[in-house]
Amino acid sequence: MSGLVEYAVLWPVLVPITAAALCTLCWHAPRTQAAVQLAALVLMLLAALGLLTQVRSQGVVAMTFGGWAPPFGISFVADHFGAAMVLVTAVLALAAGVFGLGSTHLRHVRNGVYPLLLAMLAAVNGAFLTGDIFNLYVWFEIMLISALGLLVLDQSRAQLDAALKYAVLNLLSTLLFLLAIALLYGVTGTLNMADLAQVLPQTEASAALTVSGALLLVGFAIKAGCFPMFFWLPASYHTIPIAVLALFAGLLTKVGIFACYRVFTLLFEQTAVRDVMAWMAAGTMLFGVFGAAVQWDVRRILSFHIISQIGYILLGLALGSAAGLAGGIFYILHHIIVKANLFLIAGAMYRVSGSYDVRRMGGLARTQPLLALLFAVPALSLAGIPPLSGFWAKFMVIDASLRVGAGWLAAVALFVGLLTIFSMSKIWIEAFWKPAPVMRSHRRTLPATMLWPIAVLASITLWIGLQPQPLLQFSNEAAQGLLDPQPYIQATFGKGASVAGEAAP
């Protein structure tokens, strides 16, 4: 039991990696792979709950591996923000995994969907927990490789085209990231983020540091789908199997925005790039919602809304205040659940209508009243309708904008919220309210494995909206942890850190 607690920061990465290897060994046994994946997702959820509990009770948790003390050893560090991201990842992964039991085709299993998904989840958790900026790059690369494999599961022309678009910009992002790391190491001589947080304030400003910060911002912005580097996302996401797409939508862009929050609070003072971030946030919100307004494929509508909502999260970082960071953290945690749930609902809509084009749907409110109710919860939350979770998220970000005198950003956020209502209303009217364009001879039913994950995620959205205080308080604590790096540094170097293996001579 002591080992479970001692290695709490490692288990969210070790569990999916081990399960990915087991699934690979069971390549010709699809049912065994499904069972291994489901068991791993349950264990990952338990590990994430244990880690967050430990962080809440003890503060920042750190571990350095290989017997080398920091900053030389590879470090994992979990603060409030990182532990929360690991937990919401585990919740979403389990929901998508259960949903996938009713939607994953045998050809997907034969093409490696289970080991690829588990490897991607390990990379996502590794990015949330790593304490070394070079290893953040490594986790990004593992995530990219596994995501490319998932993009071509069907090996169709559309998927190959989408994978090419996805790969080109994301490889550019990783190249910029690697160049930024090289410059940063050349100036400081270290890559441990806690060590960088101590070294950088004492380092004289230079062109190399400025370029490094700019490259990191652009690289992370591409990963997050920010304006003006977001075009790869709606061009690729709609080709992916829906259970996988829900994970992509909920997690991959969030890794990029999480990296922005980590680097531009712990390492670089965001005041230097705050105006740039503000304009990027406004452009991301506007271009995302405008793109959604002209689409008819529900996957494309929701893909553009991923971009739009990332703008709100980036806005919280651009403001730089405690209220802005807390609003951004609240927003990212709420949005992962809501956005992934909407994609799962899109998969259920396809199951009963046979199309992703909302113009070819219709009558679902009459034939699928439970699905209509379950759609209303995340759709209204995404639009920011009270008292759902999206209302509190938007309120926090807009209120923080007004507090620092950025009224124009608050106005943009409100305007984008109105257009989001338009997009969600279009889906409702076309798919649920209007009569079906073609009457079906028999009614299609949804399996429980599809309905239960959607219902659970909708319940979480309702709970956050009706009982926002716990998450509000947690978001404020996480924001304070970002503004004050000393607990993070002390946990990495001090008594709060443990070293796996014997100390190096």
N, C-alpha and C positions, 0 to 999 in steps of 0.2 A: 504493500500500500504506500509505503514511503517513497518507493521508486516512481509510482504513478504521480505523486505530488511533486517530487523533485524534478521530473522531466515533463512537467505539465506543458511547458512552452513548446516542447518538441512533438507531442502526440498529434496535434492537428495536421502536421506535415507527414509524420512517419506512418500514420494509419492509412491514408490514401495511397502513398507510395507503395507500401507493402501490398495493399489490395490490388493495385495496378499490376504488380509482378505476379500475384496469384492468378489474376484473370488472364494474363498472358500465358501462364502455364496451363490454364484450362481452356485454351483457344478453341478446341473442338467440342466444348461442352457448354452450350449457350445458357442452359438453366443454372448450371453451377456458377457461371460468371455473374448472372443476375443475382443469385443468392449472395455471392461474395461481395458484390457492389452494395447491395442493400445492407448487409451486416456492417460493412465498412462505413457507410453513411450514418448508421445509428451510432457506431463507436465514435465517429468524428464529432457528432453532435454532443455526446457525453463528454468527450475530451474538451470541446469548446466551452461547454458549461462549467467544467472543472477549472479551466484556465481563467474564465471571467470571474468565477467565485474567488479564486486565489488572488487575482489582481484587485478585486474589490476589498478583500480583507487585509492584504499585505502591501498593496501599492504595486509599483512597477516590478515585473518579474523578468529576470535576465539569466541567460546561460551562455557560456562560451565553450566551444567544443575543441577536441583534439589535444587537451592538456596544455594549451597555450593561453596565458592570461591575456585579456584585452589590452591593447587594441590589435594584437597579433593573431589571436584566434578568431574563428568564425562565431559570431554572436547572434543569438536570438533574443529579442527584447519585446515584451508585451506590456503596453500601457493600456489605459482605458479604451482609447480609440482602436488600437490594433486588436485587442481581445474582443471588442464588440463586433468588429468586422469579421473576425473568425467565426463568431457565433452566428451571425446572420448568414454567413456563407454556408454553414452547416445546416441551418434551418432550410434555406432555399435548396440546397443540394438534395436533402432528404425528400422534400416535396417534389422536386423534379424527378428524382429517382423513382418514387412511387408512381408518379404520372407516366413515366416512361415504360412501366410494366405493361400498360395498355396501348402504347403507341410505338414502341421500338420494334422495327422489322428484323427478321432473321438476317437479312443481308447487311444490316447495320452492325449486328453482333459479329458476323463473319469479317467485317471490315475494321473491327477493333474499337467499337464505340465505348465499351466499358473501360478498358485500360487507358484509352485516351482521355476520357472524362475524368477518371480518378487522377491521372497525371496532371491534368489541368487544375483540378481542385488543390492538389498538393502545391502546385506552383503559385496559385492564388494565395493560399495560406502562408506560404513561404515569403511572398512579397509583403504580406501584412506584418510578419513577425521578424524579418531579418533586421539585424542591427548594423549591417555592412552595406555600403552603397554599391560596391561591385557585385555582391551577391544579390542585390535587388535587380541588377542587370541580368544575372544568371537566371533568376526566377522568371523574369520577363521573357527570356529566350525559351525556357521550357514551356511557358504558357503559350507563346507564339507557335512553337512546333506542334504541340498537342492541338491547339485551335485549328491550325491548317489541316491536320489530319481529320478533324471533325467536320471541317468545311467541305470535304470531298468524300463523305461517306457513301453517297449514291453514285459517285463517279460520273456524274452527268456533265454535259457541256456548260449548263448554267452554273453548276457548282465550281467547275474548274475556272470559269471566268471570274466568279466571285472570289475564289481563293487567290487568284492572281492580283486582283485589286486590293484585297486585304493584305497580301504579303508585301506588295511594293511599298505602300505607305508605312506599314508597321516595321519593315526592315529599315526604312529610312529613319524611323523613330529610334530604333535600337542603335543604329550607327551614330546618330547625334548623341544619344545617351552615352555610348562608349567614348566618344570624343570628349564629352564633358567630364567624364570620370578621369580620363587621362590628364586633362588640364588641371583638374582639382588635385589629383595625386601629385602632379609635378610641382604645384605650389605648396601643398601642405605636407606631403610625405605620408599621408595616412588615408585610409578608406573607411575606418570604423566611424559610424555616424555620431556616436557619443564623443569620440575623440575629436572629430571634425567640429562638433559644437563647441569644444573648448579652444581649438586651434584657430578657427576662422576669425573670431572676434579680435584676436591678437595679431592677425596677419594683415599686413599693409594692403590696401586696395590696389588692384592691378587690372590690366586689360584681360589677362588670362582668367581671373576670377569672374569678371563681368561676362566674358564670352561663355564660360562654363555655366553660369547661372542662366544665361539666355538659351543655351543649347538644352539644358535640362527642362526649362519651361516649354520649349517647342516640342521636345521629345515626348514629354508627359502629356502635352496637349493633344498630340496626335493619337496617343494611346487612349485618351479619355474621350476623343471625338469632339474636341472643341473647335470653334470657328477660328480660322478658316480651313482647318485640316480635317473635316469630318466626313468628306464625301465617300470614303471607303466603307463607312458603316451601313448606310441604307442601300449601298450597291452590293453588299455581300450577305447581310444577315437574313434576308428573306428566303435564301436558298437552303437553310439548315433545317433538319428535322426539329419539330417544335419543342420537344423536351430539352434538347440540346440548346436550342435558341433561347429558351427561358433562362438558362444558365449564362449564356453569352450576354443577354440583355441585362441581367441583374448584376453580373460580376466584372466582366472584362474591362469596361470603361471605368468602373469604380476603382480598379487597381491603379489606373493612370491618375485619377483625381486624388486617390489616397496618397500616392507618391508625391503629388504636388503639395498636399497638406503637410506631409512629413518633412520634405526637403525645405520648403519655403517657410517653415516655422522653426525647425531645429537647426538648419544649416545656414540658410540665407535669409536675411531680414527682408520680408516681403514689401516693405515700404518702397524699395527701389523699383519694383515692378508692379506696384499696386494699380497704377493707372492703366498699364497694359492689360493686366488681368481684368480690370473692370470693363474695358472695351471688348475684350474677348468674351467675357461673360454675357454682355448685352448682345453681341453678335450671335453667340451660340444659342441663346434663348430665342432670338427673333428668327434666325434662319431655320432653326429646327422646327419651330411651330409653323412657319410659312410652308416649309416642305411637307409637313403632315397635312396641311389644309387642302392640298391639291391631289392627294393620293386616294386610291380606292381599295387597294389591297391592305387588309387589316395589319399584316406584318410590316408593310412599309410605313403605314400611319404610325404604328407604335415604335418603329425604328427611328423615325424622325423625332418622336417625342423623347426617346432616350437622349438625343442630342440636346433638345430644348431643356430638359430637366437638369442635365449636367451644367448648363449655364447658371441655374440657381445655386448649385453646389459651389461652382467656381466663384460666384459672387460672394459667398460667405468668406472665402479665403481672401478675395480682393479687398474686402472691407478692413480686414486685419484686426478688428476689435474682438473682444471676448464674446460679445453678443453675436457678431457675424460668424465666428468660428463655431460657436454652439449651434447656431441656426444651420450652418453647412453640415455639421455632423448629424444633427437630427434629420436633416433632409436626406442625406445619403443612406442612413439606416432605414428610413421609411420607404425611400424610393426603390431600394433593392427588392423589397417584398412586393410592393405595388406593381412595379413594372414587370417583374417575372410572372406574377399572377395573371396579368393581362395577356401575356403571351401564352400561358397555359390555357386561358379561356379561349384565345384565338384558335388553339388546337382543338378544343372541344367544339367550337363553332364549326370548324372544318369537318369534324367527325360527323356532325348531324346535318350539315348542309351540302358537303361535298365541294366547297369552294372557299378560298380566302378573299375573294372579291365581294365586298359588302353589297354591291349592286345585284349579285346573283343569290344573295341570301334573302331572308324575310320570314316573318311569322314566328320567329324563335321565342318571342314572349308568350305566344299561345302554346306552342308545342313543347317548349323547354322553359317553363316558368322559373324553376330553380336556377338554371343557368343564367337567366335574365337578372335575377336577384343578385347572384354572385358576381356578375359583370358590373352591376351598378355600384357595388362597394368600391373596388379599386378604381373604376372610371371616375367616379365623383371625387375620390381622394386625390387622384392625379390632377384633377381640375382645381383642387383646393376648396371644395365645398365643405362648410362646417357641418358636423363636428368631427369629420374624419381626419386621419393623420396628416394628409396633405395640406389641410387648412393650417394646422399648427406649424408645419414646416415652412410654408410660404409666409405666414405671419411673422415668424422669427426672422427670416431673411429680410423681409421688407421693413420690419421694425428696426432692425440693425442698420439698414440703409438710411432710414430717416434720422436715426440717432447721430450719424456722422455727417449729416447734411448732404447725402447723395440722393436727393429727391428724384433725379432723372433715372437712376437705376431702379428705384422703387416703382416709378411710373412704368418702366419697361417690364418689370416683373408682373405688375398688375395687368398690363395689356396682354402679355403672353398668357396669363392665366385665363383671360376671357377667350382667347383664341383656342386654348386647350379645351374649354367647355364646348366650343364649336366642333372640334374634332371628335370628342367623345359623343356629342349629340348626333353627329353624322353616323357613327357606327351604330348607335342605338336606333335611330330612325330607319336606317337601311336594313340592318340585320335583324332587329328585334320587333320593331313596331309595324312597319309596312307589311302588307300581305306577301306571302311567298310568290315569286314570279312563276314558279312551276310547282304544282301540287304533287307531292310524292305519294306513291301508292301505299307505303308503309312508313311508320315513324321509326327513326333511328334512335337508339338509346345510348346513354353514356355509361361506361363501366364505373364501378365504385372507385377503382384505382385512379380515375381521372377526376371525379367529383370531390373526393376527400381532400387531396392536396389543395385544390382551389378553395374549398371551404375553410381549411385550416389557415391558409394565408389571408383570406378575407377576414377571418376572425381576429387575426393579429392586427390587421389594419383597423378594424373596429375598436379593438382594445386600446391601441395607441391613441386613437381619436377620442375615445370616451374617458380614458385614464392617462392623459399625457404627462402628468407630473413626474412619474418615475423616469421616463425617458428625457424629459426636460432637464431634470436634475442631473442625470447621467451625462447628458450632452454638455452641460455647463462644467462638470468636473473634467470631462475629456478635453474641453477647450482650454481650461486652466492648465492642464497637463501639457498642451501644445505651446502655450504662451510661456510657461516656466519649464525650461529643459533640465533644471537641476535634478529632479527625481529620476529622470531618464538616465542622466549621466551617472548619478550616484549608484543606481541599480546596476549599471553596466560595469562600473569599476569598483564599487564598494561592497559592503556586506550583503547587499541584496542579490548579488550575482553569485552563481555557482559555476564551477569549471568541471566539465565532463572529462574524466581521465586524470592522471597525475600531472602535477605541475611540471612544466618543462624546465630543464636546468637553465 
